[in-house]
Amino acid sequence: MKRSVRWLVLGVLILSVSVLSLSTASYAQVAVGVSVRVGPPALPVYAQPICPGPGYLWTPGYWAWSDDDGYYWVPGTWVVAPVGMLWTPGYWAFSDGFYGWHAGYWGPHVGFYGGINYGFGYGGVGFGGGEWRGGGFFYNRSVTNVNVTNVTNVYSRTVIVNNTRNVSYNGPGGIGMRPTRQEEAFAREPHRAALAAQSQHERAAGRNRELFASENHGRPAIAATAKPGEFRGPHLERARAAGEPYRAPKLSPREARGQSPSNRGADNHGADNRGTDARGGNRGFDAPARNGGKGNDRVTARLGNREGGSQEQRSSRDNLRRDNPSRDNPSRGNPRYNPRPDRQDKAGPQRMERENRAQGKAEPKRDSREQHR
């Protein structure tokens, strides 16, 4: 009995450790990180720096986005890979008028990356640049630049690439590929986000003016590096050419950065919201979020009594009357205002006579013709 309890406790502990270990990894991304109205430039043509040593895995370069200056190139680089993990590159995809960025990740298999031909083993489907064998990574010399003196885990295998285009995004006008069932299954596997060295590498690229497309016109001065963040030294590769002739976007970065259909519901800044009245009908008035939460004057007139209503409504009407005196007294500030005489004005002499009697004043002498009226 005691032995059964011990095995039960041990099983619970093993299960808890397994759950905790999985919690450190994330699953395939669903949301798009960045949405832009202009597409990324084509992938530049460049060579791969030599592999620094065993355990490094190639991560291809890509175009990232800055809200201040637009697209900038993040050089491809060699990264010390987590043991047993492969890198699925990020990619841009066009949908509903926006180009959205899908971030890359580490996992046991290479998933879908838009069908983009990043080169050096990433021909659009899977990865042919190497494979894990036990605890060591073996490099395919046919598509990767490896010095056999420093790296002995090598092999040679021909990789056939059908897509030779330099287009850098998936979707209409770009690469028209969709994930296979196997790639969708790979995306559901536990995986990890980019390493800290990769994130720092991207941030450093965003501070280098030479890497912005507005400066290099699709041909960056630093296309690839031997290690993350090393933008100086002998082991750098300059782009040999732009993938396609560069066309500067007509929109500024701020104009190009917009709300995609996927995130409009969460962020309504700048949206043309329309409100509804108590009956639920669309009345075409500005929602409270657009004018300080008070609505316009027509809405106030409909929702509350003009002389009653809430304290806030009465205060709003009083302020409006002070600022616009002609609202309650149209004769003010309008020299052409000439209303019809009030009926009570016809009895002007009689009213004046009554007022004089009350004040003890003598009555004015009436004309004889008025006395016989």
MOGITA-V466139 format. One record per run of one state. SS is the DSSP state (hx for helix, st for strand, lp for the rest). FROM is the first residue (numbers start at 0). TO is the last residue. If there is no record, write none. Layout:
ss:SS from:FROM to:TO
ss:SS from:FROM to:TO
This chain:
ss:lp from:0 to:0
ss:hx from:1 to:22
ss:lp from:23 to:24
ss:st from:25 to:25
ss:lp from:26 to:33
ss:st from:34 to:35
ss:lp from:36 to:43
ss:st from:44 to:44
ss:lp from:45 to:54
ss:st from:55 to:58
ss:lp from:59 to:60
ss:st from:61 to:65
ss:lp from:66 to:68
ss:st from:69 to:73
ss:lp from:74 to:74
ss:st from:75 to:79
ss:lp from:80 to:84
ss:st from:85 to:87
ss:lp from:88 to:89
ss:st from:90 to:94
ss:lp from:95 to:96
ss:st from:97 to:101
ss:lp from:102 to:103
ss:st from:104 to:106
ss:lp from:107 to:117
ss:st from:118 to:118
ss:lp from:119 to:120
ss:st from:121 to:121
ss:lp from:122 to:128
ss:st from:129 to:132
ss:lp from:133 to:134
ss:st from:135 to:139
ss:lp from:140 to:152
ss:st from:153 to:154
ss:lp from:155 to:167
ss:st from:168 to:169
ss:lp from:170 to:173
ss:st from:174 to:174
ss:lp from:175 to:179
ss:hx from:180 to:186
ss:lp from:187 to:189
ss:st from:190 to:191
ss:lp from:192 to:194
ss:hx from:195 to:205
ss:lp from:206 to:207
ss:hx from:208 to:210
ss:st from:211 to:211
ss:hx from:212 to:215
ss:lp from:216 to:222
ss:st from:223 to:224
ss:lp from:225 to:234
ss:st from:235 to:236
ss:lp from:237 to:239
ss:st from:240 to:240
ss:lp from:241 to:251
ss:hx from:252 to:255
ss:st from:256 to:256
ss:lp from:257 to:272
ss:st from:273 to:275
ss:lp from:276 to:280
ss:st from:281 to:285
ss:lp from:286 to:286
ss:hx from:287 to:289
ss:lp from:290 to:295
ss:hx from:296 to:302
ss:lp from:303 to:309
ss:hx from:310 to:322
ss:lp from:323 to:323
ss:hx from:324 to:326
ss:lp from:327 to:341
ss:hx from:342 to:358
ss:lp from:359 to:366
ss:hx from:367 to:370
ss:lp from:371 to:372
